[in-house]
Amino acid sequence: MTPPDAASTIVVAGATGRQGGAVARRLLGAGWTVRALTRSPDSKAARRLAAAGAEVVRADMSDRGSLDAALAGARGVFSVQNPALSGVKDEVRQGKNVADAARAAELEHVVYASAGTGAADTGIGWWDSKLEIEAHMRELGLALTIVRPVAFMELMTDRGFYPPVSTWHLMPKLAGGSTPIPWIAVDDAAAVAALAFAEPERYIGRDLKLAAELRSIDECRALYREILGRRPRGFPMPVWMFNRVASRDLVTMWRWLGDSEPAGNSDTLRAIRPESLTVRDWLQRRTARGQPG
Ligand SMILES: NC(=O)c1ccc[n+]([C@@H]2O[C@H](COP(=O)([O-])OP(=O)(O)OC[C@H]3O[C@@H](n4cnc5c(N)ncnc54)[C@H](OP(=O)(O)O)[C@@H]3O)[C@@H](O)[C@H]2O)c1
């Protein structure tokens, strides 16, 4: 393990968001210097990061020049983009920009937040986009670790996912209620990313398919009822309307999950981080914190 020293800076993209935020907190907790990227350093989330000890830097992943300045002198970068905000074309542009800037700055390690199974033939736009970014990173010869989750447990509880709690209505409709879904809490994926920076010799070159547990929506619903004492709130919406107002990729993804073999298993994550939260743990913790979905 490489203990971080004061000069060891990890740049965290998307630091005001779910994954980047969790990675920034993990890295700060482990003693790294964290350079948190945001387009809006005055936002609440950015100010919270600064208060937690991060160096908050304005950068736009669409603007290569801002990335060159932000990555200078760092040891590594955690790279994440969000196609739900930018569209997949811009996701690819942004992901490649971060990769190019990492190459130019000669960073020792890039941890890339990918998604899905790593298979090329899914037809899911925001999984294919990530494969394109990964291929670019490999072409550049970056020292790369890929963290590859499928479904975050936050989908079951967080109001931030649009449309709110669509997981309980549209996912079972499209994927099937009994289809095993590979779940992971964002913080467990972030903990793995932080470990990768701490132990580069162990993690560079690895493609980590991360799931804490495979559980169907029917099983998750039963756990939710047991733990919260009521049914999760669905958000009834016909698929055509969801396609129009939310995301075609989400529809394709859930259908694909329903039609395919179980997308992975929990072996990799359990070997790295046996204490990763199960769905039961997740719902119990959320309830304890007063944050039911
Ligand atoms: N939901 C799931 O179950 C799931 C599962 C596996 C993988 N994923 C993947 O997770 C990714 C999304 O991650 P997330 O949930 O952490 O996203 P998020 O919470 O929406 O955060 C995205 C962050 O990116 C930053 N950002 C957006 N555009 C930017 C730009 N042009 N330049 C610089 N920063 C920019 C934003 O920061 P500022 O606004 O402060 O600039 C924001 O903090 C997607 O790629 C998705 O495919 C999701």
Ligand as a Chemical Component Dictionary entry (heavy atoms), coordinates in Angstrom:
data_LIG
# 
_chem_comp.id                   LIG 
_chem_comp.type                 NON-POLYMER 
_chem_comp.pdbx_formal_charge   0 
_chem_comp.three_letter_code    LIG 
# 
loop_
_chem_comp_atom.comp_id 
_chem_comp_atom.atom_id 
_chem_comp_atom.alt_atom_id 
_chem_comp_atom.type_symbol 
_chem_comp_atom.charge 
_chem_comp_atom.model_Cartn_x 
_chem_comp_atom.model_Cartn_y 
_chem_comp_atom.model_Cartn_z 
_chem_comp_atom.pdbx_ordinal 
LIG N1  N1  N 0  -27.535 5.418  -11.457 1  
LIG C1  C1  C 0  -26.970 4.235  -11.478 2  
LIG O1  O1  O 0  -27.509 3.240  -10.942 3  
LIG C2  C2  C 0  -25.622 4.066  -12.139 4  
LIG C3  C3  C 0  -24.985 2.820  -12.072 5  
LIG C4  C4  C 0  -23.744 2.666  -12.671 6  
LIG C5  C5  C 0  -23.143 3.744  -13.294 7  
LIG N2  N2  N 1  -23.782 4.945  -13.356 8  
LIG C6  C6  C 0  -23.110 6.047  -14.051 9  
LIG O2  O2  O 0  -22.826 7.066  -13.118 10 
LIG C7  C7  C 0  -22.551 8.266  -13.852 11 
LIG C8  C8  C 0  -23.140 9.456  -13.129 12 
LIG O3  O3  O 0  -22.479 9.605  -11.911 13 
LIG P1  P1  P 0  -23.121 10.411 -10.709 14 
LIG O4  O4  O 0  -24.452 9.799  -10.355 15 
LIG O5  O5  O -1 -22.081 10.523 -9.666  16 
LIG O6  O6  O 0  -23.413 11.810 -11.408 17 
LIG P2  P2  P 0  -23.979 13.144 -10.751 18 
LIG O7  O7  O 0  -24.341 12.930 -9.305  19 
LIG O8  O8  O 0  -25.006 13.692 -11.662 20 
LIG O9  O9  O 0  -22.711 14.088 -10.775 21 
LIG C9  C9  C 0  -22.171 14.528 -11.977 22 
LIG C10 C10 C 0  -21.136 15.576 -11.652 23 
LIG O10 O10 O 0  -20.459 15.904 -12.852 24 
LIG C11 C11 C 0  -20.182 17.282 -12.844 25 
LIG N3  N3  N 0  -20.234 17.745 -14.220 26 
LIG C12 C12 C 0  -21.250 17.630 -15.098 27 
LIG N4  N4  N 0  -20.902 18.170 -16.268 28 
LIG C13 C13 C 0  -19.643 18.649 -16.130 29 
LIG C14 C14 C 0  -18.730 19.303 -16.983 30 
LIG N5  N5  N 0  -19.035 19.606 -18.253 31 
LIG N6  N6  N 0  -17.518 19.629 -16.496 32 
LIG C15 C15 C 0  -17.192 19.350 -15.207 33 
LIG N7  N7  N 0  -18.008 18.714 -14.351 34 
LIG C16 C16 C 0  -19.219 18.379 -14.818 35 
LIG C17 C17 C 0  -21.230 17.986 -12.001 36 
LIG O11 O11 O 0  -20.533 18.941 -11.218 37 
LIG P3  P3  P 0  -20.827 20.534 -11.272 38 
LIG O12 O12 O 0  -22.282 20.708 -11.613 39 
LIG O13 O13 O 0  -20.498 20.986 -9.885  40 
LIG O14 O14 O 0  -19.912 21.048 -12.308 41 
LIG C18 C18 C 0  -21.733 16.845 -11.081 42 
LIG O15 O15 O 0  -21.220 16.968 -9.793  43 
LIG C19 C19 C 0  -23.111 8.036  -15.235 44 
LIG O16 O16 O 0  -22.053 7.869  -16.152 45 
LIG C20 C20 C 0  -23.923 6.755  -15.099 46 
LIG O17 O17 O 0  -23.966 6.051  -16.320 47 
LIG C21 C21 C 0  -24.997 5.134  -12.776 48 
# 
loop_
_chem_comp_bond.comp_id 
_chem_comp_bond.atom_id_1 
_chem_comp_bond.atom_id_2 
_chem_comp_bond.value_order 
_chem_comp_bond.pdbx_ordinal 
LIG N1  C1  SING 1  
LIG C1  O1  DOUB 2  
LIG C1  C2  SING 3  
LIG C2  C3  SING 4  
LIG C2  C21 DOUB 5  
LIG C3  C4  DOUB 6  
LIG C4  C5  SING 7  
LIG C5  N2  DOUB 8  
LIG N2  C6  SING 9  
LIG N2  C21 SING 10 
LIG C6  O2  SING 11 
LIG C6  C20 SING 12 
LIG O2  C7  SING 13 
LIG C7  C8  SING 14 
LIG C7  C19 SING 15 
LIG C8  O3  SING 16 
LIG O3  P1  SING 17 
LIG P1  O4  DOUB 18 
LIG P1  O5  SING 19 
LIG P1  O6  SING 20 
LIG O6  P2  SING 21 
LIG P2  O7  DOUB 22 
LIG P2  O8  SING 23 
LIG P2  O9  SING 24 
LIG O9  C9  SING 25 
LIG C9  C10 SING 26 
LIG C10 O10 SING 27 
LIG C10 C18 SING 28 
LIG O10 C11 SING 29 
LIG C11 N3  SING 30 
LIG C11 C17 SING 31 
LIG N3  C12 SING 32 
LIG N3  C16 SING 33 
LIG C12 N4  DOUB 34 
LIG N4  C13 SING 35 
LIG C13 C14 SING 36 
LIG C13 C16 DOUB 37 
LIG C14 N5  SING 38 
LIG C14 N6  DOUB 39 
LIG N6  C15 SING 40 
LIG C15 N7  DOUB 41 
LIG N7  C16 SING 42 
LIG C17 O11 SING 43 
LIG C17 C18 SING 44 
LIG O11 P3  SING 45 
LIG P3  O12 DOUB 46 
LIG P3  O13 SING 47 
LIG P3  O14 SING 48 
LIG C18 O15 SING 49 
LIG C19 O16 SING 50 
LIG C19 C20 SING 51 
LIG C20 O17 SING 52 
# 
